[in-house]
Amino acid sequence: PTNATTQVLRGTVPNPHVITENGMKFLVRLDIAKNHGIFLDMANGRKWIRQRSENAVVLNLFSYTCGFSVAALLGGAETVVNMDMAKGALKTGQRNHELNGVGGGGSGGTDAGTARFLAHDIFKSWGKIKKLGAQQSANNEHGGYDFIVVDPPSFQKSSFVAKKDYGKIIRRLPDLLSRNDDHDHQGQVLLCLNAPELDTKWLQDIVSEEAPELIFVERLENPSSFACADPERGLKVLVYRLGGEC
């Protein structure tokens, strides 16, 4: 319900409260009913990008509090562009970068790479997104983003409805990705979907229809603590890469 509240049954909850995931620090709010600051079922997605992001240029769409950005920069990314309409979430994202000493913020950390935080409507910002990718990519001869993370809400009234809007995002991706002579190192996309009513095949069909240049690589497993009796009703995280004939 929209009027749901959170109550502490015993003791006190620190505010601000910092949690640790695989050595990364994140601010959370446990005194609110939802959107606590990090989605724990996405831990394997953050681990995936961290393991692959060395020297990469990364685009983080629907970035929320920028957990993917922190992970990418700790993995050695050169630049991460974070975009989300929620200014408050991006502000928390900046603090997460400071906590981890990345993105140009904080002290005592690696201070690796740079991060940008853009409070824009993604659907009205494709020109800016493409321009930033071309400007900030110095690691592939054809420009563009080495990795794009798309982690939208499944339903957010007047902003994003997966069934209606996901295809509009996907059709833009091939033109934003880096293109390399080595086909195994073409730009990659992490597509995330957490809508119980929409299964993996639905998302794959949308990709085939809107961006046939993208080739399916794998579906990431969810953390064991989020095991689901029907995996198709749980979080779905799919990896795609740009095809060699683009």
C-alpha positions, 0 to 999 in steps of 0.5 A: 500500500502507498501508506505503508510505514516502517517501524523499528521493533527493537534498538535504533537504526543508524541514519545515515547507515552504510552497508558493505557489498563485496568491499563496496560501501553504499548508503541506505535508508532503512527507515522508509517503506521502500527504495532503501538505496540499493537493490541487493538482488542486483549484486551479481550484476555489479560484480559482473561489471566490476570484473570487466570494466578496466579502462572502459567507458560505461553508460549507466541508464536509470542509474538510481544511486549509482551502484553500477557506477561505483562497481565499474570505477572500482574495476578500473573504468575510465569514465561512467556516465550516470543518468536518472531523472531523480535528483535525490537518487543521484545525490546519494549516488555521488555520496556513494562514490565519495564513500568508495573514493572513486569518480573524483570524490572522497579521499583515501580510496583509489580515486580511479576514473571519473563519473558524471551525474546527469538528472535528465529524461533519458527519452529526451537526451539521446543526442547528449548521450551519444555525444558524451560517449564519442567524446569520452571514449579513447579506448576503441577506434570507433568510439562509443560506450564499451558497456551500457547498463539498462536497469529501469523500474518495471513501472513508474507512472508517467516515466517508464512502463516496461511493456510500453517503453523498454523497446524504445530504449533497446532500439537506441543501443547499437548506435551507442556501443563501441565497435571494434575489429575484434568481434569478441570485444564489441560493446556489451549491454546489461539489460535488467528486468524485474517485472514478474509478469514479463519473462526472459523470452519477452525481453529477448523478443523485444531485442530481436525486434528492435535491435537485431544487431545485438547478440545474446551472450548469457543470463546472469544468475541471481544471488542464492539468497534471492532464489525464486521458485519460478525464476521467470518471475524474479529478476532477469539480467541479460548480457548482449554484445554488438554483432560483428557485422554492424 
